[in-house]
Amino acid sequence: MPNLYVVTNDGQIFNFSISKDKVRIGRSNDNDLILADNAVSRYHTEIQKRKNDYILADLGSYNGTRLNGKSIQKVFLKHGDKIQIGSSKLTFLINGNSLDQAEDSVVLTVERDSAVDRQIVRSSPLERHGQSQELLVSSEDKNEEKRGKSDFALKKERFNSQEYLAELARNNKVLFVLYEISRHLNQIHDFNELLRKIMDLIFMVIDADYGFLVLAGGPDGDNLIPVVVKHKAEHGKSKREIKASRTLIDKVINGKVALLTSNAMTDARLDGAKSVMIQQIKSAICVPLWREDKIIGVIQLDSVRIDNQFNQDDLELLKAIGSQAAMVIEQSALNERIREEERMRNRLQRFHSPQVIEMILKGGEETIDDIMESKELIATILFADIVGFTRLSETMPPREINIILNRYFSSMTDIVFSNGGTLDKYIGDGLMAVFGAPMEKEDDAERAVRTGLEIRRELTAMMKTTSADRRFDIRVGLNTGRVVAGNIGSPKRMEYTVIGDPVNVASRLESIAKPNQIIIGEETFGLVKNKFKIQEIGTRKVKGKSSGIMAYEVLG
């Protein structure tokens, strides 16, 4: 049975089995796979089974679905395909395993525990490397031999000691790894690739035969997913799978400790750990990865060579790297969320004002849930059209027409956005803007009328610097009423728009306006009559309406 290896925007990691012919993915609670991500649509994507194949189909989502880095509408899935939905990443695995079998993998096994005391090191996110760490075993008190010596003698002795030189070498290794990790953080944007680079750097400073990085996912952090597996070159050729002790990892996570064993085959702590025996591990280190006061995973290194047993220096080195690696993991996840928000912002800013975009991105759950879904609301619709555009088109080269339109639309769109409106679409030489969608405000009608007035003033100023044979006028029509707003279209092309009779009336009012005249309908008039200078035009017959409609002119 195929499944999805899921890494969500909030750091949860889990496997989702595709056990139905249709699996729907989205933000709503009635989806098969729920992704609580503001960048995910209520019903975003669907995986469909077709005989022996599986198809990924976007359901008209606002931010789209990406497969292997490219936006898609409907495609056949292959083993190992990378799917991105909002800030969440999913890997399609046809064989149902949590990791691609073409790559190194880890199988976590659960074994009987031992009650024998453990030789472990306490670990805390608040502790600095090399300080406030207590070995839970008896050790010789070395302070006795130092009593009676001067501070200078002690410092000189320490400077020349093997202990000091070893510590210096260890610190140099830490600095090297941290520098390299920081450097790659800004160069590598793929989360899993960054984790692999961290493991590569660890193997450069610690001589291990096997190693893996496990992240704790799921709501309670109890779903352990190996995300990186590393073999020393000569040991990775014949063996692609590591059997790791889930019992050991659980003790590191639940006990919030780091573990070192220099002889795993005889270590009483690992009594019953069959995976240790199977792998013939002679030495192992397992350290936690901290996110503030929570452990988000572990790094484990194993050695199968009798002449290469890990020591306390290796443990301290891996602890220091691990604590910084956790910070890098957190920063990488944050960077990905920022990049996803920027992609969403770039998409939104084509249609919405900066104020509306901020409300969408920063709004509460209720706002996010309703923001782009089809719904009824009261909105004011504005149409602005160029008068005599056909005449201009006949006398001017197409390139010049394009330049004039871009200049005109750029200025007018800025005015729409500055008044908190939504650009619905450009229609030939005209534009349609909406005030009140995707979110209603009490002054929607007032801001729409003000937009019409500012557009007219801007056009007047623009025409003063335009040659006589290039000048033109506009007509503006506005109407207010109940419309349906939302993503409308087909799965291959969706657009956010509003539909309903008030939209048609606004268009008809614009068509009967005289050059540079702003005409509004009766509903709009009732909302703004005390805020602008308006005069009644009277009932007008318009196309598509059996009876006349009342029209008013906005003077200023």
N, C-alpha and C positions, 0 to 999 in steps of 0.2 A: 504494500500500500504506500503510495507517495505521501510526502508530508512537506510542510514548510518549516524551515528553521527561521524563527522570528526574533529580531532584535528591535524592540520598540523604542520610541522617542524618549521614554523615561528610564531606559536601561534594563527593562525586563527582557529576559531571554528564555525562550521555550520552543518546543516542537509542537506543531499543530498537524494532526493527521487529516488527510483529505479522504474522508470516508463516504462522501456523498457525490452524486453526479454533478451537483451544483453547489459550490461553496461561495457565499457572498461575504465580502469584506468591506467594513466601513466603520463609521463612528457610532451609529445607532445601536442600541442594545439588542435589536432583533436580528442582527447579522450573525453569521456562523462564527466569524472571527472578528472580534471587536478591537479596534485600535483607537484608544482615547487620545486623539491627536487633533489639535485645532486645524491642522492643514489637511485633514482627511474629511472627505464629504460623508454625509449621512449614509449613503449607499455608494461606495466608491468603485469597487472592482469585483469581478466574479471570475471564478475558475470553473470551467465547464468540462465535463468528461465527454469525449467523442470516441466511442469504441475503445481503442487502446491509446488514444492520445488525450492530451489536456490542453485546453485553450484558455488564455488569459484575456479577459474582455473588460475594458474600461466602461463604466456605467454612466458616462457623461459627467465625471467628477470635475469639480471646479479647477483643481490644481493638476489634474491628469495623473496618469500612471506611467512609470518609467521602467523599462526592462533593459538591463545591461547598459544603463546610462542613456537610453533613448526613449522618447515619448512614444507610446503605442496606443492603438485603439483596440485591435484584436489580433493576437498572434498565438501560434502553437508554442507550448513550453517544452524546453529541453532540460535534461538533468543538469543541475548546477546553475540554472538561470538566476540572475540577481534581480529582484523586483523591489522597487522603491515606491512606497505609498506614503505621501507626506514625509515625515522625518523617520518613519519606520522602514526597516530593511528586511526583506524576506528572501530566503533561498529555496528554490524548488528542487526537492530531492526525490527522484523517481523511485529509488530503492528503499525509501522509508527510514534510512539511517540519519542520525543527527549530524553526521559529518560526511563529506564526500569521500567515498572509499578509494578514489584515485589519489587521495592525499593521506598523510599520516593521521591516525585517529587514536582516540583514547576510549577505552571501555571502563566505566567505573563499576567496581565490584564491592559488595558489602560483606564483611567478614565478622567473625566473633571477636569481641573486644577483650582486652586484658585488664585486670584490676591492679596490675603492678604500677608503682609510681613511675611517672614519666619524667624523662630528662628533657625539659622544654624551657623555652625562654618566653617570658611575658612580652606581650606586644601591645602598644598603644599608639593611637594617632597623635597623641599629645607629647610623646617622648621623642627627644632628639636622638639621632643615631649615636650609639655608644654611651648613652647616659640613661640612668633610671631604669636599667634592665637587670632583672634579678634572675640568676640561674637557680633553678629549684633543685639543686643538688648540693651536697656538702663540698666545700672547697677549702684548701689550706689558706689560713689567714696570713697573707704576705706582709701585712703592715708591721709585724713584730720586728722583722729584720731591718725595717727602715727607720725605726725609732732611734733618736739620738743623732741622726745625720742632719747637716745643715740643708737649708732650702737650695743653696747653690749646688751642693754635692748631689742632692736628689735630682735636680734638673739636668746636671751634667750626666749623671748615671742614666737617666731616662733617655737623654738625647742619643747616647751611644748604645742603648739597649736594642736587642733584637725585637723586643715588643714594640718599641717606638718605630723602628724601621718598617716592621710589618704593618703597623697602623698607618704609617705614611703611604706605603704602597697601596694599601686598601683604599685610602681616601683618594689617591690619584686615580684608581680604577673607577671609583664612584663618580668622580668629577668627569672623567672621560665619558662614561655611559650617560650621565645626566646631560652633558653638553650635546652628545649625539642625539639623544631622545628629543631634546628641545629643538634642535636644528631640524629634525625630521617632522616635528609637529606641524610646522608651517608649510612643509613641502608635500606631505602625504595627507590626502583628504579622505582616503578610504580607511575606515575604522579598523577593519581586520588586518589590512596591510600594515598599519601602524603597530598593531600588537605583534605581528610577526617580526617587525624590525626590532621591537623591544627585546624579544626572545633572542634574536640574532646577536644583539649587543651583549646580552647576559652571557651567552656562550663564548663571547670573545674574552671575557674576564674571569669566568668560572669554568673549569674543566669538567664538564658533565657529559654523560653518554646519552641520556634522554632528558626531556623536560617538556612541561606543558603549562599553559595558562588556562585556568578555569574561572569563568564568571558565574556569579550566583544570580539567577533570574527568578521570575515568578513573583507573585504578590508578597510572599513571605521570604523570598530569597532562598528557598529550599530546592530550587530547580538548578542543578549544577550542569553547565554546558561547557565542554572543552572547546575553546575557540582557536587556540594555537597549539600545535604539537611540533616539537623540534627534536631531531635526531643528530647526534654527532655523525659526521659523514660516513665513517667506516662502519658504524653500527646501524645506519639507516637503510642499507642496501638490501638486507635479507629480512628485516623485520619492519613492517609498516604499522603495526598495531601495538599499543601499550595497554596493559591491564593495570589500572591504577586502583588504589584502595580508597573507596568512598568513605570507609570508616576513618581512615587517617585524615582525609580532607575535612570531614565533618568535625573532627576534634579540633582542627586548627581554626575553623570558622566559629563553631559554637563556644570553644574555650578561649577564643581570641588570643591565641598563642602562636609562636613560631616553633617549628620542630626540626631538630637535627639528630640524625643517627649516623654514626660512623661505622656501624656494622649491622645493617638491617636484617641480615639473615639470622643473627643471634639476639637481636634486641628484644627484650621481654615486652616492651611496650607494643610491639607489632605482632605479638603472639596471635595466631589465627588469621593473619593477613595473607591469604593464599596468593594474592597478586604479587606480593613481594617475593614469595618463593618461586612463582612462575617466571618472573622477570629476572630472577637470580640477582637481585639488587644487593649490593654490598654497602651502599651508603645513600642517604637521601636527605634533602632539605625541603621543607614546605613552609612558606611564609604567607601571611595574609596581605591582602590589598585593602587599604582603608579609604573610605570616602567619608570624611568627617569622623563620626563615631560609629560608622557602620562598615562591616566588611563586605566588599562587593565581589571578592573572589580570592584565588590563591595562585601562587607560582610554585611549582614543584620541580626540583632537579633530582635526577637519579644517576648513580654511577654503578656499573657492574664490574669494575676492575678492582681487584684486591689492593693494588698498589696506588689507588686513587680514591682515598676516603676523604669526605668533606670534613672540615674542621670548623672551629668557632669563628675564624676569620671569614670563611666562606658564608657562614650563616649571617654574620653582621653585614657583610657586603650585599648579600641578596636582600636582607631586610631594608637596607638603605635604598637600594634600587627599587624594591617593591613599593615602598612608601611614596617615592617620587613617581613611579610608573602609574600608580593609582591616580595621582593628581593629573598626569598627562592624559590618562583615559577619560577622566572627567572633563578635562579641557577639550579633548577631541570631540566628545559627545556634545558639548556646548557649542563648539565651532560648527558642527553639523546642523544643530538646531538653528544657529544664526544664518547659515547658508540657506537652509530651507525657508526660513522666514523671509530672507532677502528675495529668493525666487518667487515666493508668494506675493511679496510687496511689489516686485516688478510687474507681475501679472495684473495685480489689482490696480496699479497706478495708471494703467491704460484707460481705465473706465471710471475710477472713483477719485474723489478729492482726497488730499492728505488727511483731512479730519475723519472722513469715513474709513479710510484705510486703518488709521490708528484705532478706531472703534472696533473694526473687525479683528485686528490682531491682538488688541489688549482687552477686548470685551469679555464679559463673564460667560459662563457655560450656556446660559439661556440665549444670549446674543449669538454666540458661536453656533449653537444648534440650529437657529432659525435663519441665519444670515443669508444664505444663498439658496435655501429651499423655496420651492414655489409656494406662495401664500398671497392672500388678499390683503390689500392695504389701500389707504387713501394717499394719492400722489398727485403732484402737479407736473404736467408734461409740457415741454417747450419745444417748438419747432422753429428753426430759423433757416430761411432759404434765400439764395441769391436771385434777384430779379434780372431777367434778361441774360441769363447765363448762356443760352444757346447762341445769342448774337456774339458774345465774346468768343465762344468756341469756334465760330466760323471765321473770325478775323485774326485769330492768334495761333501761333504754332502750339502743338500739344505740350511741349516742354515749358513754355511760358505759362500756359494754363495751370500746369502742375505747380509751378513756383508760386503763382498767385493764390491757389487754393491752400497750399501748405502754410503760407503766411497768414491767410485769413483764419483757417481752422486752428492754427497754433494759438493765436491771440484769443479767439472766442472760447476755446477749450479751457484756457487759463482762467477766463472769467467764470465759466461754469464751475470749475474746481474751487476758485476762491470764494464762491458763495455756497459751497457744500453740496453741489449737485453731482449727479452721476451721468457721465457721457454714455448714452445708450448706443448710438451708432452715428456714422456719417452716411448720408444718403445722397450720393451724387454730389451736388453742390450745396447740400443742406446738412444740418445736424439735428439730432434729437437728443434732448437732455431730460433727466427725470429728477425731481426733488421729492423725497419721501420714500425712496427705495435705494438700498435695501432696508433702511431704517427710517421710520416716520419721525418728524419733528413738528412742533406746533407752528413754526413759522415757515414751513415748506413753501406755501404759496407766495408769501412775501419775498423770500429769497429768489424764487423763480422770476417774479416780476422785476425785481431789482437786477437780475441777470439780463433780462431783455433790454432794460434801459442802458445798462453798461455796455452791452454789445452794440447798441445803436450809437452810443457816444464814441466807442472805440473805432467803429467803422468810419464815422465822420472824420475823426482825426487821421485815420489811415488813408482816406481818399484825398486829403489835402496834400499828401506827398506822392500821389499817384497821377500819372499823366492822364489827360482827359479821355483818351481812347481806351484807357484801362479801368476807368472808374465804374462802379456798380452800386446798386442799392440792395437792401434786404427786406424781407417780410418776416414778421415774428407773430406766432400764434401760441396761446397758452390755454390750458384747460385743466380743471381739477376734478377728480372723481375716484371711484373705487376700481382698482385694476388688479390683475394677477401679475405678480413679479417673481422671477426666478430663472433658473437655467432652462432654456427651451431649445429644442432641436432634436438631433439624432445622436446616437452614441458616437458617431464620427465627427460631429461638429456641434458644440453646444455654445449658446450665447446667453448672457444675462440680459433680460429685457423685460418690458412690461407690455401686457396686452389687455384690451378691453375697449368698450365704446368711448370712454374719455380720451383715449389715445387718438382714435379716429376723429373725434370732434376737434381736438387740438390741431391736427393736421389740416382739417377743413377750414378752421379759422385762419390759419396761416395762409391758405390759398386765396382767401377773399380779401386779405389785407392789401392796402396800397403800399407803394414803395416807402420804406422806412417807417411803416406804421406797426404798432404793437396792439394786437387785438386779444382780448381775454374773454372766456366764457362766464356764464352766470355764477357758477360755483366758485370760481376764482375771485370774481368781483365781490361776492359776499364775504370773503375772507380778508380782502385787502382794501376795501372801499375807503377806510378811514386813514390809510397810510400813504396813498398816492393820489395824484390829480388824475381823475378818470372822468370820461364823458360817455354817455350812452349813445350807441350807434343805432340800436333797434334790432328788430327781428330780421334775421337773414336766412335765406334758403341756401342750404349747402348740399353738395352731392352725397347721396347715400342716406339722407334723413328725410322721412316722409313729411315732417313738419319743420318749420323754421326754428332757429335757435337764437337766443338773445345774445348780442355781442356788445362789447364795450371797448373803447380805445383808451390806452394808457398814455397820458400826455407827459407826465413827469412825476 
